[in-house]
């Protein structure tokens, strides 16, 4: 059976390569999302500085969730519950 070795630390059967690559892509995707979120956070603070939370708390979470990718339903529900708090 064909094997793939990464720096001599890990040996992966050829049949498992897809699972390994999918897992690595998922990790990289989340890291990129976190990096982009940090940049966006700075611009959001400046943009929202004059906005009343009381007025925005209903529409803003729904709007933000629509803009984001890969937000799990459980996370969405936690956000809604925290805002309604």
LUMVO-227613 format. One record per atom (N, C-alpha, C, O): x, y, z; atom name. Coordinates in pm, whole numbers, plus 50000, padded with zeros to 5 digits. Example, Ala and Ser with C-alpha at 12.3 -4.5 7.8 and 13.67 -1.06 7.14 Angstrom:
// residues 2
> 51319,49431,50780,N
> 51230,49550,50780,CA
> 51320,49670,50780,C
> 51424,49668,50846,O
> 51285,49775,50708,N
> 51367,49894,50714,CA
> 51290,50003,50787,C
> 51341,50114,50804,O
// end
This chain:
// residues 85
> 50084,49882,50000,N
> 50000,50000,50000,CA
> 50089,50124,50000,C
> 50192,50127,50067,O
> 50048,50224,49926,N
> 50120,50350,49916,CA
> 50114,50425,50049,C
> 50009,50428,50113,O
> 50226,50485,50090,N
> 50228,50561,50216,CA
> 50286,50699,50191,C
> 50368,50719,50102,O
> 50241,50795,50271,N
> 50288,50932,50266,CA
> 50353,50963,50400,C
> 50291,50943,50504,O
> 50478,51013,50398,N
> 50545,51048,50521,CA
> 50567,51198,50528,C
> 50608,51259,50430,O
> 50540,51256,50642,N
> 50560,51398,50664,CA
> 50670,51415,50767,C
> 50647,51393,50886,O
> 50788,51452,50724,N
> 50902,51478,50812,CA
> 50937,51359,50899,C
> 50999,51377,51004,O
> 50900,51240,50860,N
> 50932,51121,50936,CA
> 50852,51108,51065,C
> 50871,51011,51139,O
> 50764,51202,51094,N
> 50686,51197,51217,CA
> 50556,51122,51199,C
> 50508,51055,51291,O
> 50497,51133,51080,N
> 50365,51076,51055,CA
> 50369,50995,50927,C
> 50423,51040,50826,O
> 50313,50876,50932,N
> 50297,50794,50813,CA
> 50149,50774,50790,C
> 50076,50732,50880,O
> 50104,50805,50669,N
> 49962,50800,50638,CA
> 49941,50710,50517,C
> 50009,50726,50416,O
> 49848,50616,50528,N
> 49813,50533,50413,CA
> 49752,50620,50305,C
> 49687,50721,50333,O
> 49772,50580,50180,N
> 49720,50655,50067,CA
> 49569,50677,50078,C
> 49520,50784,50039,O
> 49496,50582,50129,N
> 49352,50594,50143,CA
> 49310,50700,50244,C
> 49199,50751,50238,O
> 49400,50733,50337,N
> 49369,50832,50440,CA
> 49413,50973,50403,C
> 49388,51068,50477,O
> 49480,50988,50289,N
> 49531,51120,50250,CA
> 49419,51223,50240,C
> 49436,51337,50284,O
> 49306,51184,50182,N
> 49196,51278,50166,CA
> 49148,51330,50301,C
> 49122,51449,50316,O
> 49135,51242,50399,N
> 49090,51283,50532,CA
> 49191,51378,50596,C
> 49153,51476,50661,O
> 49319,51349,50579,N
> 49424,51434,50636,CA
> 49421,51571,50568,C
> 49426,51674,50636,O
> 49412,51574,50436,N
> 49409,51701,50364,CA
> 49284,51781,50400,C
> 49291,51903,50417,O
> 49171,51714,50411,N
> 49047,51783,50448,CA
> 49061,51845,50587,C
> 49017,51958,50609,O
> 49120,51772,50679,N
> 49141,51822,50814,CA
> 49235,51942,50814,C
> 49208,52042,50882,O
> 49343,51934,50740,N
> 49438,52045,50733,CA
> 49374,52168,50670,C
> 49395,52280,50718,O
> 49297,52150,50565,N
> 49228,52262,50502,CA
> 49131,52328,50598,C
> 49116,52450,50598,O
> 49065,52249,50679,N
> 48972,52303,50777,CA
> 49046,52388,50881,C
> 48998,52495,50918,O
> 49160,52340,50926,N
> 49241,52415,51023,CA
> 49288,52546,50964,C
> 49280,52651,51029,O
> 49336,52542,50841,N
> 49384,52663,50774,CA
> 49268,52761,50752,C
> 49284,52881,50772,O
> 49152,52709,50713,N
> 49034,52794,50690,CA
> 48997,52869,50818,C
> 48967,52988,50813,O
> 48998,52800,50932,N
> 48965,52866,51058,CA
> 49070,52970,51096,C
> 49037,53075,51149,O
> 49196,52940,51069,N
> 49304,53035,51100,CA
> 49289,53162,51016,C
> 49308,53273,51066,O
> 49256,53146,50890,N
> 49235,53262,50802,CA
> 49115,53342,50851,C
> 49121,53465,50855,O
> 49008,53274,50890,N
> 48890,53343,50943,CA
> 48925,53425,51067,C
> 48880,53538,51081,O
> 49007,53368,51157,N
> 49047,53441,51278,CA
> 49130,53564,51244,C
> 49113,53670,51304,O
> 49220,53550,51148,N
> 49305,53662,51107,CA
> 49220,53773,51047,C
> 49238,53890,51081,O
> 49128,53738,50960,N
> 49040,53837,50900,CA
> 48950,53902,51005,C
> 48922,54022,50998,O
> 48907,53824,51101,N
> 48820,53877,51207,CA
> 48892,53984,51288,C
> 48831,54083,51328,O
> 49020,53964,51314,N
> 49097,54063,51391,CA
> 49102,54196,51316,C
> 49085,54302,51377,O
> 49125,54191,51185,N
> 49127,54313,51104,CA
> 48990,54379,51102,C
> 48978,54501,51116,O
> 48887,54299,51085,N
> 48751,54353,51081,CA
> 48711,54415,51214,C
> 48640,54515,51218,O
> 48756,54355,51322,N
> 48721,54405,51454,CA
> 48766,54550,51472,C
> 48691,54631,51527,O
> 48885,54582,51427,N
> 48937,54719,51438,CA
> 48848,54816,51362,C
> 48815,54923,51412,O
> 48808,54778,51241,N
> 48727,54868,51161,CA
> 48585,54878,51216,C
> 48521,54983,51205,O
> 48535,54770,51276,N
> 48400,54772,51334,CA
> 48394,54865,51455,C
> 48297,54938,51472,O
> 48497,54862,51538,N
> 48501,54950,51655,CA
> 48489,55095,51612,C
> 48414,55173,51671,O
> 48564,55132,51508,N
> 48558,55270,51458,CA
> 48422,55302,51398,C
> 48366,55409,51421,O
> 48369,55209,51321,N
> 48240,55231,51254,CA
> 48125,55242,51352,C
> 48035,55324,51335,O
> 48127,55158,51455,N
> 48015,55151,51549,CA
> 48028,55247,51667,C
> 47942,55247,51756,O
> 48130,55328,51672,N
> 48153,55412,51789,CA
> 48035,55505,51822,C
> 48013,55535,51939,O
> 47961,55551,51723,N
> 47849,55641,51751,CA
> 47713,55574,51750,C
> 47611,55643,51755,O
> 47709,55441,51743,N
> 47582,55368,51732,CA
> 47538,55319,51870,C
> 47617,55264,51947,O
> 47413,55340,51900,N
> 47356,55295,52027,CA
> 47333,55144,52023,C
> 47264,55094,51933,O
> 47388,55070,52120,N
> 47367,54926,52126,CA
> 47219,54894,52144,C
> 47168,54799,52084,O
> 47152,54972,52226,N
> 47010,54949,52252,CA
> 46930,54952,52122,C
> 46839,54872,52102,O
> 46965,55044,52033,N
> 46894,55055,51906,CA
> 46937,54947,51806,C
> 46856,54903,51724,O
> 47062,54904,51813,N
> 47116,54812,51712,CA
> 47107,54665,51751,C
> 47126,54578,51666,O
> 47078,54634,51877,N
> 47090,54497,51924,CA
> 46994,54397,51859,C
> 47020,54277,51863,O
> 46885,54443,51801,N
> 46793,54352,51735,CA
> 46842,54316,51594,C
> 46851,54198,51559,O
> 46872,54416,51515,N
> 46907,54393,51374,CA
> 47054,54354,51354,C
> 47084,54276,51264,O
> 47143,54406,51435,N
> 47286,54386,51412,CA
> 47332,54240,51418,C
> 47406,54198,51330,O
> 47292,54161,51518,N
> 47337,54021,51521,CA
> 47293,53943,51397,C
> 47371,53867,51341,O
> 47167,53961,51356,N
> 47118,53890,51237,CA
> 47198,53930,51114,C
> 47233,53845,51032,O
> 47226,54058,51102,N
> 47304,54109,50989,CA
> 47446,54049,50990,C
> 47496,54004,50887,O
> 47508,54050,51106,N
> 47645,53997,51117,CA
> 47650,53847,51085,C
> 47741,53801,51017,O
> 47552,53773,51134,N
> 47549,53629,51107,CA
> 47532,53600,50958,C
> 47586,53502,50907,O
> 47457,53684,50889,N
> 47440,53667,50745,CA
> 47571,53692,50670,C
> 47595,53631,50566,O
> 47654,53781,50722,N
> 47781,53814,50657,CA
> 47889,53708,50680,C
> 47981,53694,50600,O
> 47876,53635,50790,N
> 47979,53538,50827,CA
> 47956,53404,50759,C
> 47844,53369,50721,O
> 48065,53330,50745,N
> 48059,53196,50689,CA
> 48087,53095,50799,C
> 48157,53125,50896,O
> 48032,52978,50783,N
> 48064,52865,50870,CA
> 48028,52886,51017,C
> 48097,52835,51105,O
> 47922,52960,51044,N
> 47879,52977,51183,CA
> 47779,52865,51215,C
> 47673,52855,51154,O
> 47816,52783,51311,N
> 47731,52671,51350,CA
> 47602,52723,51415,C
> 47602,52828,51478,O
> 47494,52648,51398,N
> 47365,52686,51453,CA
> 47373,52709,51604,C
> 47313,52802,51656,O
> 47446,52624,51673,N
> 47461,52639,51819,CA
> 47525,52773,51855,C
> 47483,52838,51951,O
> 47625,52815,51778,N
> 47690,52944,51803,CA
> 47594,53059,51776,C
> 47592,53157,51850,O
> 47515,53047,51670,N
> 47416,53150,51639,CA
> 47316,53164,51753,C
> 47281,53276,51793,O
> 47270,53052,51804,N
> 47173,53054,51913,CA
> 47232,53115,52040,C
> 47164,53188,52111,O
> 47358,53085,52069,N
> 47425,53142,52185,CA
> 47436,53294,52173,C
> 47416,53366,52270,O
> 47469,53341,52053,N
> 47478,53485,52030,CA
> 47344,53552,52051,C
> 47336,53654,52119,O
> 47241,53496,51993,N
> 47105,53553,52009,CA
> 47065,53557,52157,C
> 47009,53657,52204,O
> 47092,53450,52228,N
> 47057,53444,52371,CA
> 47136,53548,52450,C
> 47081,53611,52540,O
> 47263,53566,52419,N
> 47346,53663,52490,CA
> 47296,53806,52465,C
> 47294,53887,52557,O
> 47257,53835,52343,N
> 47210,53970,52310,CA
> 47075,53996,52375,C
> 47049,54107,52423,O
> 46988,53896,52377,N
> 46856,53914,52436,CA
> 46863,53921,52588,C
> 46779,53981,52654,O
> 46968,53856,52641,N
> 47001,53845,52779,CA
> 46927,53909,52881,C
> 46960,53896,52999,O
// end
